[in-house]
Amino acid sequence: MRRLVKSGFVVIVLGTVITIFSEDVMYFAIWWHEKAGHVKKAVAGYEEFIERHPRSRWVDEAREGLRRLKDEARKTASEEMKRRRSGR
Protein backbone atom coordinates (compact mmCIF):
# COMPACT_ATOMS: atom_id res chain seq x y z
CA MET A 1 0.00 0.00 0.00
CA ARG A 2 2.79 2.39 0.88
CA ARG A 3 4.42 1.81 -2.50
CA LEU A 4 1.14 2.69 -4.27
CA VAL A 5 0.88 5.94 -2.34
CA LYS A 6 4.44 6.87 -3.28
CA SER A 7 3.76 5.93 -6.92
CA GLY A 8 0.63 8.06 -6.95
CA PHE A 9 2.52 10.99 -5.49
CA VAL A 10 5.27 10.66 -8.11
CA VAL A 11 2.69 10.56 -10.91
CA ILE A 12 0.98 13.69 -9.59
CA VAL A 13 4.27 15.54 -9.21
CA LEU A 14 5.50 14.50 -12.66
CA GLY A 15 2.17 15.42 -14.21
CA THR A 16 2.37 18.86 -12.64
CA VAL A 17 5.97 19.39 -13.79
CA ILE A 18 5.15 18.27 -17.33
CA THR A 19 2.12 20.57 -17.42
CA ILE A 20 4.20 23.54 -16.28
CA PHE A 21 6.95 22.91 -18.78
CA SER A 22 4.51 22.15 -21.59
CA GLU A 23 3.27 25.74 -21.34
CA ASP A 24 6.85 26.97 -21.63
CA VAL A 25 7.56 24.73 -24.59
CA MET A 26 4.33 25.71 -26.34
CA TYR A 27 4.92 29.44 -25.80
CA PHE A 28 8.50 29.35 -27.07
CA ALA A 29 7.52 27.24 -30.10
CA ILE A 30 4.96 29.89 -31.01
CA TRP A 31 7.47 32.68 -30.36
CA TRP A 32 9.93 30.91 -32.67
CA HIS A 33 7.27 30.76 -35.41
CA GLU A 34 6.77 34.50 -35.03
CA LYS A 35 10.48 35.27 -35.23
CA ALA A 36 10.88 32.92 -38.22
CA GLY A 37 8.15 34.81 -40.09
CA HIS A 38 5.53 32.05 -39.89
CA VAL A 39 2.81 34.57 -39.15
CA LYS A 40 -0.26 32.35 -39.65
CA LYS A 41 1.17 29.62 -37.42
CA ALA A 42 2.16 32.17 -34.78
CA VAL A 43 -1.26 33.85 -34.74
CA ALA A 44 -3.06 30.50 -34.51
CA GLY A 45 -0.62 29.36 -31.84
CA TYR A 46 -0.99 32.47 -29.71
CA GLU A 47 -4.78 32.25 -29.94
CA GLU A 48 -4.74 28.59 -28.92
CA PHE A 49 -2.24 29.26 -26.12
CA ILE A 50 -4.39 32.06 -24.66
CA GLU A 51 -7.47 29.83 -24.81
CA ARG A 52 -5.78 26.75 -23.31
CA HIS A 53 -3.62 28.50 -20.69
CA PRO A 54 -5.45 31.66 -19.52
CA ARG A 55 -3.57 31.66 -16.19
CA SER A 56 -0.11 30.91 -17.55
CA ARG A 57 2.80 33.11 -16.68
CA TRP A 58 3.25 33.53 -20.46
CA VAL A 59 -0.31 34.63 -21.27
CA ASP A 60 0.51 38.36 -21.20
CA GLU A 61 3.41 37.81 -23.60
CA ALA A 62 1.15 35.70 -25.83
CA ARG A 63 -1.47 38.47 -25.91
CA GLU A 64 1.23 41.01 -26.73
CA GLY A 65 2.60 38.79 -29.51
CA LEU A 66 -0.89 38.35 -30.96
CA ARG A 67 -1.54 42.11 -30.81
CA ARG A 68 1.82 42.82 -32.43
CA LEU A 69 1.18 40.41 -35.31
CA LYS A 70 -2.32 41.73 -35.91
CA ASP A 71 -1.05 45.34 -35.88
CA GLU A 72 1.66 44.43 -38.40
CA ALA A 73 -0.92 42.70 -40.62
CA ARG A 74 -3.17 45.79 -40.55
CA LYS A 75 -0.23 48.07 -41.32
CA THR A 76 0.89 45.89 -44.23
CA ALA A 77 -2.66 45.74 -45.62
CA SER A 78 -3.01 49.52 -45.33
CA GLU A 79 0.30 50.12 -47.10
CA GLU A 80 -0.70 47.70 -49.87
CA MET A 81 -3.99 49.54 -50.39
CA LYS A 82 -2.16 52.86 -50.61
CA ARG A 83 0.22 51.45 -53.23
CA ARG A 84 -2.68 50.12 -55.30
CA ARG A 85 -4.50 53.45 -55.16
CA SER A 86 -1.41 55.35 -56.22
CA GLY A 87 -0.79 52.93 -59.10
CA ARG A 88 2.65 51.77 -57.96
MODELLER restraints for C-alpha pairs under 7 A, 6 or more apart:
rsr = mdl.restraints
at = mdl.atoms
rsr.add(forms.Gaussian(group=physical.xy_distance, feature=features.Distance(at['CA:27:A'], at['CA:58:A']), mean=6.92, stdev=0.5))
rsr.add(forms.Gaussian(group=physical.xy_distance, feature=features.Distance(at['CA:30:A'], at['CA:42:A']), mean=5.22, stdev=0.5))
rsr.add(forms.Gaussian(group=physical.xy_distance, feature=features.Distance(at['CA:30:A'], at['CA:45:A']), mean=5.67, stdev=0.5))
rsr.add(forms.Gaussian(group=physical.xy_distance, feature=features.Distance(at['CA:30:A'], at['CA:46:A']), mean=6.61, stdev=0.5))
rsr.add(forms.Gaussian(group=physical.xy_distance, feature=features.Distance(at['CA:31:A'], at['CA:42:A']), mean=6.92, stdev=0.5))
rsr.add(forms.Gaussian(group=physical.xy_distance, feature=features.Distance(at['CA:33:A'], at['CA:39:A']), mean=6.96, stdev=0.5))
rsr.add(forms.Gaussian(group=physical.xy_distance, feature=features.Distance(at['CA:33:A'], at['CA:41:A']), mean=6.52, stdev=0.5))
rsr.add(forms.Gaussian(group=physical.xy_distance, feature=features.Distance(at['CA:33:A'], at['CA:42:A']), mean=5.33, stdev=0.5))
rsr.add(forms.Gaussian(group=physical.xy_distance, feature=features.Distance(at['CA:34:A'], at['CA:42:A']), mean=5.17, stdev=0.5))
rsr.add(forms.Gaussian(group=physical.xy_distance, feature=features.Distance(at['CA:43:A'], at['CA:66:A']), mean=5.89, stdev=0.5))
rsr.add(forms.Gaussian(group=physical.xy_distance, feature=features.Distance(at['CA:46:A'], at['CA:62:A']), mean=5.48, stdev=0.5))
rsr.add(forms.Gaussian(group=physical.xy_distance, feature=features.Distance(at['CA:46:A'], at['CA:66:A']), mean=6.01, stdev=0.5))
rsr.add(forms.Gaussian(group=physical.xy_distance, feature=features.Distance(at['CA:50:A'], at['CA:59:A']), mean=5.89, stdev=0.5))
rsr.add(forms.Gaussian(group=physical.xy_distance, feature=features.Distance(at['CA:50:A'], at['CA:62:A']), mean=6.74, stdev=0.5))
rsr.add(forms.Gaussian(group=physical.xy_distance, feature=features.Distance(at['CA:53:A'], at['CA:59:A']), mean=6.98, stdev=0.5))
